[in-house]
Amino acid sequence: MTIRHFLNLSDAGGNGIAAMLADALDRKAARAGWPKGRVDADAPLAGHALAMVFEKNSTRTRVSFDMAIRQLGGSSIVLDAGTTQLGRGETVADTARVLSGYCDAIMIRTDDHAKVEEMAAYASVPVINGLTDASHPCQIVADLLTIIESGKALPGLKVAWLGDGNNVLASIVEAAALMQFDVVAACPQGFQPEEQAIARARGRARVVGDPREAVEGADVVVTDTWISMGQAHAETKLAAMMPYQVTESLMALAKQDAKFLHCLPAHREEEVVSSVIDGPQSLIWEEAENRLHAQKSILRWCFGQIG
């Protein structure tokens, strides 16, 4: 049987993503009122072990994947690059072979997307991209879940992106093509997404310079931190980004029932003001919780249980 890796959203395709979202909605509803540590009634991944490899710091990815595999009946092992041989020069390929002998799946959060691809090429178990510089597919599954829960259908939706043309935007654009919604990204010169990333939207995404144009009539407004871990030239970048800050006046240009999303961590008063992030249109806490429910369905898809 072909191993199901989840390195980008296109690995699952539109049908696979739809199956994940339906599964996540059902499983979340079935757990309503339960203690977080209680195993799902059907324990679909009982006996399965997930290796989690972190070369980048994490809060939401670490905890959500750990709780996801536990709620599905399995267990996890956390490996930080600094305390493993991967951090001392062992190749990704060799690490993939070793972990495949110990665990049933591997989630890796790293910098260079080529590392995730190499891990998948040499692993004999499913590999999941927990984040790379090129994409963040797990986050977007959670975002789509949050949008659907808010009562909005994905087809025909207008999503406005403000700020950096980064990995999160790349995955949103990829999702646009798969789930038939539109993205208008407002990014300053020098920080626009790569043309090949926009091309993945198959005509459903465009980049503009004016943040007001992006937000006008939007159903969902999304931003992300401007300064990622380890990025240099922060002052120059911040100066270029400030006109793209999400404010109440900017949100007022979106639809009256528009929602605000941010994958966190947020730098308040930089990419977004506190009155928006804590305001009635913000779904960031639901979005953060949905990382857990999304990861569960991603894991089940990787093991061929859905989609």
Secondary structure as the mmCIF struct_conf table of DSSP 4:
data_model
#
loop_
_struct_conf.conf_type_id
_struct_conf.id
_struct_conf.beg_label_comp_id
_struct_conf.beg_label_asym_id
_struct_conf.beg_label_seq_id
_struct_conf.end_label_comp_id
_struct_conf.end_label_asym_id
_struct_conf.end_label_seq_id
STRN STRN1 PHE A 6 PHE A 6
BEND BEND1 LEU A 7 ASN A 8
HELX_RH_3T_P HELX_RH_3T_P1 LEU A 9 ASP A 11
TURN_TY1_P TURN_TY1_P1 ALA A 12 ALA A 12
HELX_RH_AL_P HELX_RH_AL_P1 GLY A 13 ALA A 30
TURN_TY1_P TURN_TY1_P2 ARG A 31 GLY A 33
TURN_TY1_P TURN_TY1_P3 LYS A 36 GLY A 37
BEND BEND2 ARG A 38 ARG A 38
HELX_LH_PP_P HELX_LH_PP_P1 VAL A 39 ASP A 40
TURN_TY1_P TURN_TY1_P4 ALA A 41 ASP A 42
TURN_TY1_P TURN_TY1_P5 PRO A 44 GLY A 47
STRN STRN2 ALA A 49 PHE A 54
BEND BEND3 GLU A 55 LYS A 56
BEND BEND4 THR A 59 THR A 59
HELX_RH_AL_P HELX_RH_AL_P2 ARG A 60 GLN A 71
TURN_TY1_P TURN_TY1_P6 LEU A 72 GLY A 73
STRN STRN3 SER A 75 ASP A 80
HELX_RH_3T_P HELX_RH_3T_P2 ALA A 81 THR A 83
BEND BEND5 THR A 84 THR A 84
HELX_RH_3T_P HELX_RH_3T_P3 GLN A 85 ARG A 88
TURN_TY1_P TURN_TY1_P7 GLY A 89 GLY A 89
HELX_RH_AL_P HELX_RH_AL_P3 VAL A 92 TYR A 102
BEND BEND6 ASP A 104 ASP A 104
STRN STRN4 ALA A 105 ARG A 109
BEND BEND7 ASP A 111 ASP A 111
HELX_RH_AL_P HELX_RH_AL_P4 HIS A 113 TYR A 122
BEND BEND8 SER A 124 VAL A 125
STRN STRN5 VAL A 127 LEU A 131
BEND BEND9 ASP A 133 ALA A 134
HELX_RH_AL_P HELX_RH_AL_P5 PRO A 137 GLU A 149
TURN_TY1_P TURN_TY1_P8 SER A 150 GLY A 151
BEND BEND10 LEU A 154 LEU A 154
TURN_TY1_P TURN_TY1_P9 PRO A 155 GLY A 156
STRN STRN6 LYS A 158 LEU A 162
BEND BEND11 GLY A 163 GLY A 163
HELX_RH_AL_P HELX_RH_AL_P6 ASN A 167 MET A 179
TURN_TY1_P TURN_TY1_P10 GLN A 180 GLN A 180
STRN STRN7 ASP A 182 ALA A 186
TURN_TY1_P TURN_TY1_P11 GLN A 189 GLY A 190
HELX_LH_PP_P HELX_LH_PP_P2 GLN A 192 GLU A 194
HELX_RH_AL_P HELX_RH_AL_P7 GLU A 195 ALA A 199
TURN_TY1_P TURN_TY1_P12 ARG A 200 GLY A 203
BEND BEND12 ARG A 204 ARG A 204
STRN STRN8 ALA A 205 VAL A 208
BEND BEND13 GLY A 209 GLY A 209
HELX_RH_AL_P HELX_RH_AL_P8 PRO A 211 VAL A 215
TURN_TY1_P TURN_TY1_P13 GLU A 216 GLY A 217
BEND BEND14 ASP A 219 ASP A 219
STRN STRN9 VAL A 220 THR A 223
BEND BEND15 TRP A 226 ILE A 227
TURN_TY1_P TURN_TY1_P14 MET A 229 GLY A 230
BEND BEND16 ALA A 232 ALA A 232
HELX_RH_AL_P HELX_RH_AL_P9 ALA A 234 MET A 241
HELX_RH_3T_P HELX_RH_3T_P4 MET A 242 TYR A 244
STRN STRN10 VAL A 246 VAL A 246
HELX_RH_AL_P HELX_RH_AL_P10 GLU A 248 MET A 251
TURN_TY1_P TURN_TY1_P15 ALA A 252 LEU A 253
BEND BEND17 ALA A 254 ALA A 254
TURN_TY1_P TURN_TY1_P16 GLN A 256 ASP A 257
STRN STRN11 LYS A 259 HIS A 262
BEND BEND18 LEU A 264 LEU A 264
STRN STRN12 ARG A 268 ARG A 268
TURN_TY1_P TURN_TY1_P17 GLU A 269 GLU A 271
STRN STRN13 VAL A 272 VAL A 272
HELX_RH_AL_P HELX_RH_AL_P11 SER A 274 ILE A 277
TURN_TY1_P TURN_TY1_P18 ASP A 278 ASP A 278
BEND BEND19 GLY A 279 GLY A 279
TURN_TY1_P TURN_TY1_P19 PRO A 280 GLN A 281
STRN STRN14 SER A 282 SER A 282
HELX_RH_AL_P HELX_RH_AL_P12 ILE A 284 CYS A 302
TURN_TY1_P TURN_TY1_P20 PHE A 303 GLY A 304
BEND BEND20 GLN A 305 GLN A 305
#
